Amino acid sequence: MRQKFRKILTVLVLAVTVMGLAACGSSSAGSTVSYDQSYLASVADFLIANWASMSEDDIEYYASMDEEDAQDIVDYNSLPFTAESFVSAFSVYESNMDDLGDYVSTDSYEITAADEDGATLVTHMTFSEREADLTIEFTSKSVVDELALDPEYSLGEIFYKAGMNTILGMGVVFTVLIFISLVIYCFNFIPKIQAKFSKKKAAPAQTASAPAALDPLPEAVTEESAMDDGELVAAITAAICAYTGSSEEGFVVRSIRRADSARWKRS
């Protein structure tokens, strides 16, 4: 915590001007509200003096400060800021400091709005690179609520930035369109890839069904049946010859047929 307050020593020194002012930023009588322009201008001078005297590291430190630490600084030094507006005061300057250059002078102050809700002060400034307007919105209690820093660019710079933004935007759009076109074009190869995989799966199936084409089996079965009939004829002939005691030369087998089973049973 001590190191943090040492780091904000510059803010404390330059805050003396604001802290020395009486809290008479606004006064009201019925529906009429008036604001002390010198007081509002001193708040703008307080910010400008800090921007001009701080290093880039200090500016970055305050621009990235969390709300709790900012509130501690505001409360400890009685600064007329909210925690959010205090951090915003440095962040808006950090985002524009490269375009502005070094601070040169404060040209004028202008109150553009003032009512019971608050007041708006516009401070016209000159930097080494260009002029700029600091717009500060105060609450009815003369506390800084919001602010903005608007550098003034030349017509050529405006057209240049507009052209660069257009080119960048169109470039992104065309890049996305080209990518989508490539993806759609790749869809043409999907059926071909599927066909190749289908052929690879069909080849093993044909190899497995190849044995079904071997049809000569019925002939082998026929030959085997013929051989069985010959053996049967020889066995019957031998049995008859043994029963009758004659030679097999006197027998001629014309045909073989199954006898009626009922006759065998009767015999």
C-alpha positions as CSV (number, residue, x, y, z in Angstrom):
1,M,0.0,0.0,0.0
2,R,2.9,2.4,0.8
3,Q,4.5,1.8,-2.6
4,K,1.1,2.4,-4.2
5,F,0.8,5.9,-2.6
6,R,4.4,6.7,-3.4
7,K,3.6,5.9,-7.0
8,I,0.8,8.5,-7.0
9,L,3.0,11.2,-5.5
10,T,2.6,13.2,-8.7
11,V,-1.2,13.1,-8.4
12,L,-1.1,14.3,-4.8
13,V,1.1,17.3,-5.6
14,L,-1.0,18.4,-8.6
15,A,-4.2,17.8,-6.7
16,V,-3.4,20.7,-4.3
17,T,-5.1,23.1,-6.7
18,V,-8.4,21.1,-6.7
19,M,-8.2,20.3,-3.0
20,G,-7.8,24.0,-2.1
21,L,-11.0,25.0,-3.7
22,A,-14.1,25.3,-1.6
23,A,-16.9,22.8,-2.3
24,C,-19.0,25.4,-4.0
25,G,-19.1,23.8,-7.4
26,S,-22.8,24.2,-7.6
27,S,-25.5,26.2,-5.9
28,S,-29.3,26.1,-6.3
29,A,-32.1,28.5,-5.6
30,G,-35.5,27.0,-6.4
31,S,-35.2,25.7,-10.0
32,T,-32.2,27.8,-10.9
33,V,-28.8,26.2,-10.9
34,S,-25.4,27.9,-11.5
35,Y,-21.9,26.4,-11.7
36,D,-18.6,28.0,-11.0
37,Q,-16.7,27.8,-14.3
38,S,-13.4,28.5,-12.7
39,Y,-13.9,25.5,-10.4
40,L,-14.9,23.2,-13.4
41,A,-11.9,24.5,-15.3
42,S,-9.5,23.7,-12.4
43,V,-10.7,20.1,-12.6
44,A,-9.8,20.0,-16.3
45,D,-6.4,21.7,-15.6
46,F,-5.8,19.0,-12.9
47,L,-6.2,16.2,-15.5
48,I,-4.1,18.0,-18.2
49,A,-1.3,18.7,-15.8
50,N,-1.1,15.1,-14.7
51,W,-1.1,13.9,-18.4
52,A,1.7,16.3,-19.2
53,S,3.9,15.4,-16.2
54,M,3.4,11.6,-16.0
55,S,5.5,9.0,-17.8
56,E,3.9,6.5,-20.1
57,D,4.3,3.8,-17.4
58,D,2.4,5.9,-14.9
59,I,-0.3,6.6,-17.4
60,E,-0.6,2.9,-18.1
61,Y,-0.7,2.2,-14.3
62,Y,-3.7,4.5,-13.7
63,A,-5.5,3.4,-16.8
64,S,-5.4,-0.2,-15.8
65,M,-6.1,0.4,-12.1
66,D,-9.0,-1.6,-10.6
67,E,-12.0,0.2,-9.2
68,E,-11.3,-0.5,-5.6
69,D,-7.8,1.1,-5.7
70,A,-9.1,4.0,-7.7
71,Q,-11.8,4.6,-5.0
72,D,-9.1,4.6,-2.3
73,I,-7.1,7.3,-4.2
74,V,-10.2,9.4,-4.7
75,D,-11.3,9.2,-1.1
76,Y,-7.8,9.7,0.4
77,N,-7.2,12.9,-1.6
78,S,-10.9,14.1,-1.7
79,L,-10.8,14.3,-5.5
80,P,-14.0,15.3,-7.4
81,F,-14.1,12.0,-9.3
82,T,-15.9,8.7,-9.2
83,A,-13.7,5.7,-9.2
84,E,-14.8,4.8,-12.8
85,S,-14.3,8.4,-14.1
86,F,-10.8,8.6,-12.5
87,V,-9.6,5.5,-14.3
88,S,-11.3,6.6,-17.5
89,A,-9.5,9.9,-17.4
90,F,-6.2,8.1,-17.9
91,S,-7.4,5.4,-20.2
92,V,-8.9,7.9,-22.8
93,Y,-5.6,9.8,-22.8
94,E,-3.5,6.6,-23.1
95,S,-5.5,5.5,-26.2
96,N,-4.9,8.9,-27.9
97,M,-1.5,10.0,-26.7
98,D,0.4,8.7,-29.8
99,D,-1.9,10.8,-32.1
100,L,-1.7,13.9,-29.9
101,G,1.9,14.3,-29.2
102,D,3.2,16.5,-26.5
103,Y,1.0,19.0,-24.6
104,V,1.4,22.6,-25.7
105,S,-1.4,24.8,-24.3
106,T,-4.9,25.1,-23.0
107,D,-6.8,27.5,-25.3
108,S,-10.3,28.0,-23.8
109,Y,-13.1,26.6,-21.7
110,E,-16.8,26.4,-22.6
111,I,-19.8,25.2,-20.5
112,T,-22.1,23.7,-23.1
113,A,-24.9,22.5,-20.7
114,A,-25.9,23.3,-17.2
115,D,-29.1,22.3,-15.4
116,E,-30.2,20.7,-12.1
117,D,-28.8,17.3,-13.3
118,G,-25.2,18.5,-13.9
119,A,-23.0,20.5,-16.3
120,T,-20.8,19.8,-19.3
121,L,-17.4,21.6,-19.7
122,V,-15.5,21.5,-23.0
123,T,-11.8,22.4,-22.9
124,H,-10.0,23.3,-26.1
125,M,-6.3,22.2,-26.1
126,T,-3.4,22.2,-28.4
127,F,-0.8,19.4,-28.7
128,S,2.2,19.1,-30.9
129,E,0.5,16.9,-33.5
130,R,-3.0,18.3,-33.4
131,E,-5.7,20.1,-31.4
132,A,-8.2,18.2,-29.2
133,D,-11.3,18.8,-27.1
134,L,-11.7,17.4,-23.5
135,T,-15.3,17.0,-22.7
136,I,-16.1,16.5,-19.0
137,E,-19.6,15.8,-17.6
138,F,-20.2,16.9,-14.0
139,T,-23.0,15.8,-11.6
140,S,-25.1,18.3,-9.8
141,K,-22.4,18.2,-7.0
142,S,-19.6,19.1,-9.5
143,V,-18.2,15.5,-9.4
144,V,-16.8,14.2,-12.6
145,D,-19.1,11.5,-13.9
146,E,-18.0,10.9,-17.5
147,L,-15.3,12.4,-19.9
148,A,-14.1,12.0,-23.4
149,L,-11.0,13.2,-25.3
150,D,-11.6,14.0,-29.0
151,P,-8.5,14.7,-31.2
152,E,-9.2,16.8,-34.3
153,Y,-8.1,15.0,-37.5
154,S,-7.6,16.6,-40.9
155,L,-9.8,15.7,-43.8
156,G,-7.0,13.6,-45.4
157,E,-6.5,11.7,-42.1
158,I,-10.2,11.0,-41.9
159,F,-10.4,9.7,-45.4
160,Y,-7.2,7.6,-44.8
161,K,-8.7,6.0,-41.7
162,A,-12.1,5.4,-43.4
163,G,-10.3,3.8,-46.4
164,M,-8.2,1.6,-44.1
165,N,-11.3,0.5,-42.2
166,T,-13.1,-0.2,-45.5
167,I,-10.2,-2.3,-46.8
168,L,-9.9,-4.2,-43.6
169,G,-13.6,-4.9,-43.4
170,M,-13.8,-6.0,-47.1
171,G,-10.7,-8.1,-46.7
172,V,-12.2,-10.0,-43.8
173,V,-15.5,-10.5,-45.7
174,F,-13.8,-11.7,-48.8
175,T,-11.4,-14.0,-46.8
176,V,-14.4,-15.6,-45.2
177,L,-16.2,-16.0,-48.5
178,I,-13.2,-17.6,-50.1
179,F,-12.9,-20.0,-47.2
180,I,-16.6,-20.9,-47.5
181,S,-16.2,-21.4,-51.3
182,L,-13.2,-23.8,-50.7
183,V,-15.3,-25.8,-48.2
184,I,-18.2,-26.1,-50.7
185,Y,-15.8,-27.1,-53.5
186,C,-14.3,-29.9,-51.3
187,F,-17.8,-31.4,-51.1
188,N,-17.3,-32.5,-54.7
189,F,-14.7,-35.0,-53.6
190,I,-16.8,-36.6,-50.9
191,P,-18.8,-38.9,-53.3
192,K,-15.5,-40.0,-54.9
193,I,-13.9,-40.8,-51.6
194,Q,-17.0,-42.8,-50.5
195,A,-17.0,-44.7,-53.8
196,K,-13.4,-45.7,-53.2
197,F,-14.2,-47.0,-49.8
198,S,-17.2,-48.9,-51.1
199,K,-15.1,-50.7,-53.7
200,K,-12.5,-51.7,-51.1
201,K,-15.3,-53.2,-49.0
202,A,-16.9,-55.0,-52.0
203,A,-13.7,-56.8,-53.0
204,P,-13.4,-59.0,-49.9
205,A,-17.1,-59.8,-50.1
206,Q,-16.6,-61.2,-53.7
207,T,-13.6,-63.3,-52.6
208,A,-15.6,-64.8,-49.8
209,S,-18.4,-65.9,-52.1
210,A,-16.1,-67.5,-54.7
211,P,-16.5,-71.1,-53.6
212,A,-20.2,-70.9,-54.5
213,A,-19.2,-71.0,-58.2
214,L,-17.9,-74.7,-57.9
215,D,-20.8,-76.7,-59.5
216,P,-19.2,-80.0,-60.4
217,L,-20.3,-81.6,-57.1
218,P,-23.5,-83.3,-58.6
219,E,-21.4,-85.3,-61.1
220,A,-19.1,-86.5,-58.3
221,V,-22.2,-87.5,-56.4
222,T,-23.6,-89.4,-59.5
223,E,-20.3,-91.3,-59.9
224,E,-20.3,-92.3,-56.3
225,S,-23.9,-93.5,-56.6
226,A,-23.0,-95.6,-59.6
227,M,-20.1,-97.1,-57.7
228,D,-22.4,-98.0,-54.9
229,D,-24.9,-99.7,-57.3
230,G,-22.1,-101.9,-58.8
231,E,-21.0,-103.1,-55.4
232,L,-24.7,-103.9,-54.5
233,V,-25.1,-106.0,-57.7
234,A,-21.9,-107.9,-57.0
235,A,-23.0,-108.6,-53.4
236,I,-26.5,-109.8,-54.5
237,T,-25.0,-112.0,-57.2
238,A,-22.6,-113.6,-54.8
239,A,-25.4,-114.3,-52.3
240,I,-27.6,-116.0,-55.0
241,C,-24.7,-118.1,-56.2
242,A,-23.9,-119.3,-52.7
243,Y,-27.5,-120.2,-52.1
244,T,-28.1,-122.1,-55.3
245,G,-24.6,-123.5,-55.6
246,S,-24.4,-122.3,-59.2
247,S,-21.9,-120.0,-61.0
248,E,-22.4,-116.3,-61.5
249,E,-21.9,-116.7,-65.2
250,G,-25.5,-117.7,-65.6
251,F,-26.9,-114.5,-64.1
252,V,-27.6,-111.2,-65.9
253,V,-28.8,-108.2,-63.8
254,R,-31.3,-106.2,-65.8
255,S,-32.4,-103.8,-63.1
256,I,-32.4,-103.2,-59.4
257,R,-35.6,-102.0,-57.6
258,R,-36.7,-101.9,-54.1
259,A,-39.0,-104.8,-53.1
260,D,-42.3,-104.4,-51.3
261,S,-41.6,-104.5,-47.5
262,A,-44.8,-106.3,-46.9
263,R,-43.7,-109.4,-48.8
264,W,-40.5,-109.5,-46.8
265,K,-42.5,-109.5,-43.6
266,R,-44.8,-112.3,-44.8
267,S,-41.8,-114.4,-45.8
